[in-house]
Amino acid sequence: MKLKKFMPLNNIQYNRDILSKDLIAGITLFVMLVPQGMAYAMLAGLPPVMGLYASTLPLVIYALFASSRHLSVGPTAITSLLVFSGISTVGQPGTSEYVTFVILLALMVGLFQFLFGVLKLGFIVRFISPAVLGGYTSAAAIIIALSQLKHLIGIDLGNYFQVHLLVHDVINRVGSLHVITLVIGIISIALLIILKKVSPRAPAALLLILVSIISVYSLGLNKEGVKIVGMVPSGFPSLVFPSFTLITVKQIILPALTIALLGFMESLAIGKSIADKEKYKINPNRELKALGLANIFGSFFQILPINGSFSRSAVNHQSGGATQMVSIFTGILILITLLFFTSYFYYLPNAVLAAIIIVAVYKLIDLKQFKKLIKIKPVDGWSWLVTFLATLLVGIQWGILIGATFSFYQLLSRMFKSSIIEIGYLEMEKTFRDLRRFPQAKTLDDVIFLRIDSSLHFANIFYLEEKIRHLLFQRAKVNLVILDFSGVNDMDTTACKSLEEFKDQLKQQSNIELYFVGMKGSVRDTAYRAGWGTKYKKDIGYVTIEKLLEDKKISFSSNDKGETETPFIYMI
């Protein structure tokens, strides 16, 4: 029997079968989100309960307005670290002022995301390449893991976000480590890894929390110096209005923008991946508005910024979740926990939360991606490496900016450098090919053959002229330059004018002729509008190089040597 209900904004008819799947997935995510929410709040320098606050109302708000049926939102590791790195510079973690700044940050993140969605600016995330995002994520995961050592081994460390400073501080203070805390941390990591391998579906983190709470309470380990979570407020968070000043807004606007963009990228990546598998489309701008509203409304109930989670979204999909109702069920279960069960977290050791974070983020360290990128396209590999090192050594806030700038520079450099290939003639195949790939191809001492494999515009036309001048300097006998334009899809006014001046200059100063062969219709139309049809009608009219050589009565001398070495399949 079908219920008279439809899913919010998705027009999915809801029935008992889908309800059952969503409820099971919601319970599964609840089991994950309780420990992760508390751990990620601690990572952000906040009371663990704020991680639970961020897992209630925001999940419901997102579900009502999102286009993704499977994206699981809430606190995430990288977002939490960005919160800590951005706000610890303006407030002291552990103070009420710090909490106020984080709540304001959540509001600003939400406003940015909602505004981007309204203005349909979802496309801006495309300017950050996957290579840059991969390098950043891997480095951030390392910093996250190292930042948890203070909880894992029971020592006080400075608030550093550069890996060398973190390691140096750990080495200097390792003598003061707390042995019992260290044992708890090592055992926690081992149990999480073993349980994951033995029974992937088992709620390892939740089981670990229960066991550790009982152990600390029964053995009185908190009296032996083991740091615990302590009192966790119960009940739904009270309504607050984020207070701010213009100075405060200026101080945290960069972290807010960074979290808004990176959080959306992470959310969109996992959401789109699952949507492709399930054969439905998600709307990036609608996702931005949904995330924005979740953060805006959530900021009035003491949350830290939330975004989509890779791990929880994957678990949601694997558990059979079918609609956004999964998020609503999860939020309701977290709310029940806040109302009735928070007192049970009193004896939870910080070392256990640190272990949960470390085990959760180590999978984000993807060095294989770097090896693959450097092998397939070295420039992408360098973008990954620059971002990775910048994030590790300069800082998590600046790493993504440095990486994106480097990647954008590489893109601009390719735009400024037109693709120019010197070609030669393969007589047996009767075609012209790249001399670097086919060194046996024939050339002529008095003719230069070049193929242009990119559009020509004001930024790269001068590179073409420099290339031709360089070749002419090397070959004194040249009296004819032939440019194969078959690979040119567009030519702007500046390129057209520059080529015209360059052609006239070669003829007047060196008596060298410049011909354009194989022009496409759109490029030829531009040339005609520039007057080339009258001035250079013959020089741009040839369809093939062979026809031009035939009219010029130019031929390649017969030479059988090397012709049999020509491969059957050519790499152009």
C-alpha positions in Angstrom: 0.0 0.0 0.0 1.4 3.3 -1.0 1.5 6.3 1.4 0.0 9.5 0.0 3.4 11.2 0.2 6.0 12.5 -2.2 9.6 13.3 -1.4 10.4 17.0 -1.1 11.2 18.5 -4.4 12.0 15.2 -6.1 8.6 13.9 -7.1 9.4 10.4 -5.9 6.4 8.4 -4.8 7.0 7.2 -1.3 6.0 3.6 -0.2 6.8 1.2 2.6 9.6 -0.4 0.8 11.4 2.9 0.3 10.6 3.8 3.9 12.2 0.7 5.2 15.4 1.3 3.2 15.6 4.9 4.3 15.0 4.0 8.0 17.8 1.4 7.9 20.2 3.8 6.2 19.2 6.5 8.7 20.0 4.3 11.7 23.3 3.3 10.1 24.3 7.0 9.5 23.2 7.8 13.1 25.6 5.2 14.4 28.4 6.8 12.3 27.5 10.4 12.9 27.4 10.4 16.7 31.1 9.6 17.2 32.2 11.5 14.1 30.2 14.6 15.0 31.7 14.8 18.4 35.2 14.0 17.1 35.1 16.6 14.4 33.8 19.3 16.8 36.8 18.5 19.0 39.0 18.8 15.9 37.5 22.3 15.3 38.4 23.3 18.9 34.8 23.2 20.0 32.8 21.3 22.7 31.9 17.9 21.3 28.2 18.6 21.8 28.3 21.2 19.0 29.0 18.3 16.6 25.7 16.8 17.6 24.0 20.2 17.3 25.3 20.4 13.7 23.8 16.9 13.0 20.1 17.8 13.7 18.3 20.8 12.2 20.8 21.3 9.3 20.2 17.8 8.1 16.5 18.4 7.9 16.9 21.7 6.2 19.2 20.3 3.6 16.9 17.3 2.9 14.0 19.7 2.2 15.8 21.7 -0.5 18.5 19.5 -2.0 18.5 17.7 -5.4 20.8 14.9 -4.2 19.0 11.9 -2.8 22.1 10.4 -1.2 24.4 13.1 0.0 24.9 13.0 3.8 25.7 16.3 5.3 27.1 17.3 8.7 30.5 18.0 10.3 33.5 16.8 8.2 37.2 16.5 9.0 38.6 19.0 6.5 35.9 21.6 7.2 36.6 21.2 10.9 40.3 21.7 10.5 39.6 24.8 8.3 37.3 26.1 11.1 40.1 25.6 13.6 42.8 27.1 11.4 40.7 30.1 10.5 39.2 31.0 13.8 42.1 30.2 16.1 43.9 33.2 14.7 41.2 35.6 16.0 40.0 33.7 19.1 41.3 31.3 21.7 39.9 27.8 21.4 37.9 26.8 24.5 36.6 30.2 25.1 33.0 31.5 24.7 34.4 34.1 22.3 35.8 31.3 20.0 32.4 29.6 20.0 30.7 32.9 19.0 33.2 33.3 16.1 32.5 29.8 14.9 28.7 30.3 14.9 29.2 33.5 12.9 31.5 31.6 10.5 28.7 29.1 9.9 26.3 31.9 9.1 28.8 33.5 6.7 29.5 30.2 5.0 25.7 29.7 4.6 25.2 33.2 3.2 28.1 32.7 0.7 26.7 29.3 -0.5 23.1 30.5 -0.7 24.2 33.6 -2.6 26.3 31.6 -5.1 23.3 29.4 -5.7 20.9 32.3 -6.3 23.3 33.9 -8.7 23.9 30.5 -10.4 27.6 30.5 -9.7 28.0 26.8 -9.2 30.3 26.7 -12.1 33.1 28.5 -10.3 34.3 25.3 -8.6 35.4 24.1 -12.0 38.3 26.6 -11.8 39.9 24.4 -9.1 41.2 21.3 -10.8 40.8 17.8 -9.4 44.6 17.6 -9.2 44.7 20.6 -6.9 41.8 19.3 -4.8 43.5 15.9 -4.5 46.8 17.3 -3.4 45.1 19.5 -0.9 42.9 16.7 0.5 45.9 14.4 1.0 48.0 17.1 2.8 45.0 18.2 4.9 44.5 14.6 6.0 48.1 14.4 7.2 47.8 17.7 9.1 44.5 16.5 10.7 46.1 13.2 11.8 49.2 15.0 13.3 47.0 17.6 15.0 45.3 14.8 17.0 48.6 13.5 18.5 48.1 15.8 21.4 44.9 13.9 22.4 46.3 10.6 21.3 49.5 10.7 23.5 48.3 13.1 26.2 50.6 16.1 25.7 49.9 19.8 25.1 50.9 21.1 21.7 50.8 24.4 20.0 48.1 25.3 17.5 50.2 24.7 14.4 49.0 24.1 10.8 52.4 23.4 9.2 53.6 19.8 9.3 57.2 20.6 10.1 56.2 22.8 13.1 53.8 20.1 14.3 56.5 17.4 14.1 59.1 19.6 15.8 56.7 20.3 18.7 55.9 16.6 19.1 59.6 15.7 19.2 60.3 18.4 21.8 57.5 17.3 24.1 57.4 13.6 23.6 59.1 13.1 26.9 56.0 14.3 28.7 53.6 11.9 27.0 50.9 10.2 29.1 51.5 6.4 28.9 47.9 5.4 29.8 46.5 7.8 27.2 48.9 6.5 24.6 47.9 2.9 25.3 44.2 3.9 24.9 45.0 5.6 21.7 47.0 2.8 20.2 44.4 0.1 21.2 41.6 2.3 19.8 43.2 2.6 16.4 44.0 -1.1 16.3 40.5 -2.0 17.2 39.0 0.3 14.6 41.2 -1.1 11.9 40.7 -4.8 12.9 36.9 -4.4 13.2 36.7 -2.7 9.9 38.5 -5.6 8.2 36.7 -8.4 10.1 33.2 -6.9 9.9 32.9 -3.8 7.6 29.3 -3.3 8.5 29.8 -3.4 12.2 29.5 0.1 14.0 33.1 0.0 15.1 33.3 3.6 16.2 30.2 3.4 18.3 31.3 0.1 19.9 34.6 1.6 20.7 33.0 4.6 22.4 30.8 2.3 24.5 33.7 0.1 25.6 36.0 3.0 26.3 33.4 4.8 28.4 32.8 1.6 30.5 36.6 1.1 30.9 37.4 4.6 32.0 34.4 4.6 34.4 35.1 1.2 36.0 38.9 1.6 36.2 38.8 5.3 37.2 41.3 6.2 34.5 40.2 9.8 34.5 41.7 10.0 38.0 45.0 8.8 36.5 45.3 11.7 34.1 43.3 10.5 31.1 41.4 13.4 29.7 37.7 12.9 29.1 34.9 14.8 27.4 33.2 15.6 30.7 29.8 17.1 31.0 27.8 17.2 27.7 24.8 19.5 27.8 21.5 17.7 27.2 18.5 19.0 25.3 18.0 20.8 22.0 20.4 23.8 21.5 19.0 27.1 22.6 18.2 29.7 19.9 21.0 32.3 19.5 21.6 35.1 17.1 25.2 35.3 15.9 26.7 38.5 17.1 29.3 40.3 14.9 31.2 43.5 14.2 32.6 44.7 10.9 36.1 43.9 12.2 35.1 40.3 13.0 33.5 39.8 9.6 36.7 41.1 7.9 38.8 38.7 9.9 36.9 35.6 9.0 35.6 36.4 5.5 38.5 34.4 3.9 38.0 31.2 5.9 34.2 31.5 5.3 34.8 31.8 1.5 37.3 28.9 1.5 35.0 26.6 3.5 32.0 27.6 1.3 33.8 26.7 -1.9 35.7 23.7 -0.8 32.8 22.3 1.2 30.6 22.6 -1.9 33.2 21.0 -4.1 33.5 18.0 -1.8 29.7 17.8 -1.5 29.2 18.0 -5.3 31.9 15.5 -6.1 30.4 12.7 -4.0 26.8 13.7 -4.7 27.4 13.6 -8.5 29.3 10.3 -8.3 26.4 8.5 -6.6 23.8 10.3 -8.8 25.5 9.0 -11.9 25.4 5.5 -10.5 21.7 5.8 -9.7 20.9 7.5 -13.1 19.5 10.8 -11.9 20.8 14.4 -12.1 21.7 16.8 -9.4 21.5 20.6 -9.7 24.7 22.3 -8.5 23.0 25.6 -7.9 20.2 24.0 -5.9 22.8 22.1 -3.9 24.5 25.4 -3.1 21.2 26.9 -1.9 20.4 23.8 0.2 23.8 23.8 1.9 23.5 27.5 2.4 20.1 27.3 4.0 21.3 24.5 6.3 24.2 26.5 7.5 22.2 29.8 7.8 19.4 28.3 9.9 21.8 26.0 11.8 23.9 29.0 12.9 21.0 30.1 15.1 21.3 26.8 17.0 25.0 26.8 17.8 26.5 24.7 14.9 29.8 24.6 13.2 29.8 24.8 9.4 28.5 21.6 7.7 29.1 20.1 4.3 28.7 16.8 2.5 30.7 13.8 3.7 32.5 11.4 1.4 32.4 8.5 3.8 28.9 8.9 5.2 27.4 9.5 1.7 29.0 6.3 0.5 27.7 4.4 3.5 24.2 5.9 2.9 24.3 4.6 -0.7 25.6 1.1 0.3 23.0 0.8 3.0 20.2 1.2 0.5 19.2 4.8 1.2 16.9 6.0 -1.5 15.8 9.5 -0.7 16.5 12.6 1.5 14.4 11.1 4.2 17.5 9.3 5.4 18.9 12.7 6.5 15.6 13.5 8.3 15.6 10.2 10.2 19.3 10.6 11.1 18.6 14.1 12.4 15.7 12.9 14.5 17.8 10.1 16.1 20.6 12.6 16.9 18.0 14.9 18.5 16.7 12.0 20.7 20.3 11.3 21.7 20.7 15.0 22.7 17.5 14.9 24.8 18.1 11.7 26.7 21.6 10.2 26.3 24.3 12.9 26.5 25.1 12.2 30.1 26.5 8.8 29.0 29.4 10.5 27.2 30.9 12.0 30.3 33.7 9.4 30.6 34.5 9.3 26.9 38.3 9.7 26.5 39.6 12.4 24.1 42.1 9.8 22.9 39.2 7.7 21.5 37.8 10.6 19.5 41.3 11.3 18.2 41.6 7.7 17.1 38.3 7.9 15.3 39.5 11.0 13.4 42.8 9.5 12.5 41.3 6.3 11.2 38.6 8.2 9.3 41.1 10.6 7.5 44.0 8.3 6.6 42.0 7.0 3.6 42.0 10.6 2.2 45.8 10.4 1.7 46.0 9.3 -1.9 49.6 9.2 -3.1 48.5 6.8 -5.9 46.7 9.7 -7.5 49.9 11.7 -7.7 51.7 8.7 -9.4 48.9 8.4 -11.9 48.8 12.1 -12.7 52.6 12.5 -13.1 52.6 9.4 -15.4 49.6 10.5 -17.6 50.0 14.3 -17.6 53.1 15.6 -15.8 51.7 19.1 -15.5 48.7 17.8 -13.5 51.1 15.9 -11.3 53.1 19.0 -10.6 49.8 20.9 -9.7 49.1 18.1 -7.2 52.6 18.2 -5.7 52.7 22.0 -5.4 49.4 22.0 -3.6 50.4 19.1 -1.4 53.7 20.7 -0.3 52.2 24.2 0.1 49.4 22.9 2.3 51.9 20.9 4.4 54.5 23.6 4.8 52.8 27.0 4.3 49.4 26.2 5.9 46.0 24.6 5.2 44.4 28.0 4.5 47.0 29.0 1.9 47.7 25.6 0.3 44.5 25.5 -1.8 45.1 29.1 -2.9 48.7 28.5 -3.9 47.8 25.3 -5.7 44.9 26.9 -7.6 47.1 29.8 -8.6 49.8 27.4 -9.9 47.2 25.4 -11.8 45.8 28.6 -13.3 49.3 29.8 -14.2 49.8 26.5 -16.1 46.5 27.0 -17.9 47.5 30.6 -18.9 50.9 29.5 -20.0 49.3 27.0 -22.4 47.0 29.7 -23.7 50.0 32.0 -24.3 51.9 29.3 -26.1 50.3 28.2 -29.4 50.8 24.6 -30.5 53.2 24.7 -33.4 54.4 21.5 -35.0 57.1 21.2 -37.7 56.1 18.6 -40.2 57.7 16.6 -42.9 56.5 14.4 -45.8 56.1 10.6 -45.6 56.3 9.7 -49.3 55.0 6.2 -49.0 51.9 7.3 -47.1 51.6 10.5 -49.0 51.0 12.6 -45.9 52.7 15.2 -43.7 53.5 14.2 -40.0 55.2 15.5 -36.9 59.0 15.4 -37.4 59.5 14.6 -33.7 57.4 11.5 -34.0 58.5 10.6 -37.5 62.1 11.6 -37.9 62.3 9.8 -41.2 59.8 12.2 -42.8 61.3 14.3 -45.6 61.9 18.1 -45.4 63.3 20.7 -47.8 66.3 23.0 -47.2 64.4 26.0 -48.7 60.9 25.4 -47.3 59.6 25.3 -43.7 56.4 23.3 -43.1 54.5 24.1 -39.9 51.2 22.9 -38.6 49.2 25.1 -36.1 47.2 23.0 -33.7 45.5 25.7 -31.7 43.4 28.8 -32.1 45.3 32.0 -32.6 44.6 35.1 -30.5 46.2 38.2 -29.1 47.9 36.2 -26.3 49.7 33.6 -28.4 50.3 35.0 -31.8 53.6 36.5 -30.9 54.9 33.0 -29.9 54.1 31.8 -33.5 56.1 34.7 -35.0 59.0 34.0 -32.6 59.0 30.3 -33.6 59.1 31.2 -37.3 61.9 33.7 -36.8 63.9 31.2 -34.9 63.6 28.6 -37.6 64.5 31.2 -40.3 67.6 32.1 -38.3 68.7 28.5 -38.3 68.1 28.0 -42.0 69.6 30.6 -44.3 68.3 29.0 -47.5 64.6 29.2 -46.7 62.5 31.3 -49.1 59.0 29.7 -48.4 57.1 29.2 -45.2 53.9 27.1 -45.3 51.5 27.2 -42.4 49.0 24.3 -42.2 45.9 26.0 -40.7 43.7 22.8 -40.7 44.0 22.7 -36.8 43.1 26.3 -36.3 39.5 26.7 -35.2 39.5 30.4 -34.5 41.5 33.6 -35.1 40.9 36.9 -33.5 41.4 40.4 -34.9 44.8 40.9 -33.3 46.1 37.6 -34.6 44.8 38.5 -38.1 46.5 41.9 -38.1 49.8 40.6 -36.6 50.0 37.8 -39.3 49.3 40.3 -42.0 52.1 42.6 -40.8 54.5 39.7 -40.3 53.8 38.3 -43.8 54.4 41.7 -45.4 57.6 42.1 -43.4 59.0 38.7 -44.4 58.4 39.5 -48.1 59.9 43.0 -48.0 62.9 42.4 -45.8 63.9 38.8 -46.8 61.9 38.0 -49.9 60.3 35.0 -48.1 56.8 34.0 -49.0 54.3 33.0 -46.3 51.3 30.8 -47.3 48.3 29.7 -45.3 46.9 26.3 -46.2 43.8 24.4 -45.2 41.9 27.2 -43.6 38.5 26.2 -42.1 35.5 28.2 -43.1 35.1 30.2 -39.9 38.8 31.2 -40.0 38.6 32.0 -43.7 35.6 34.2 -43.0 37.6 36.2 -40.5 40.5 36.5 -43.0 38.1 37.7 -45.7 36.6 40.3 -43.5 40.1 41.6 -42.8 40.7 42.1 -46.5 42.8 39.0 -47.1 40.5 37.8 -49.8 41.7 40.7 -52.0 45.2 41.2 -50.7 46.2 37.5 -50.3 43.6 35.6 -52.3 46.2 33.2 -53.8 48.2 32.9 -50.6 45.2 31.6 -48.5 43.3 29.7 -51.2 45.1 26.3 -51.1 43.2 23.4 -49.5 46.3 21.1 -49.2 50.0 21.5 -49.0 50.4 19.0 -51.8 48.4 21.2 -54.2 50.5 24.3 -53.2 53.8 22.4 -53.9 52.4 21.1 -57.2 51.6 24.7 -58.3 55.1 25.8 -57.1 56.6 22.9 -59.0 58.3 21.8 -55.7 58.9 18.1 -55.2 60.7 15.9 -52.7 63.7 13.9 -54.0 63.1 10.2 -54.1 64.6 8.4 -51.2 63.7 4.9 -50.3 65.8 4.8 -47.1 63.7 4.7 -44.1 60.3 4.4 -45.9 59.8 0.8 -44.8 60.3 1.9 -41.2 57.2 4.0 -41.2 54.7 2.6 -38.7 51.3 1.4 -39.9 49.5 3.5 -37.3 50.6 7.1 -37.0 50.6 9.2 -33.9 49.7 12.7 -35.1 
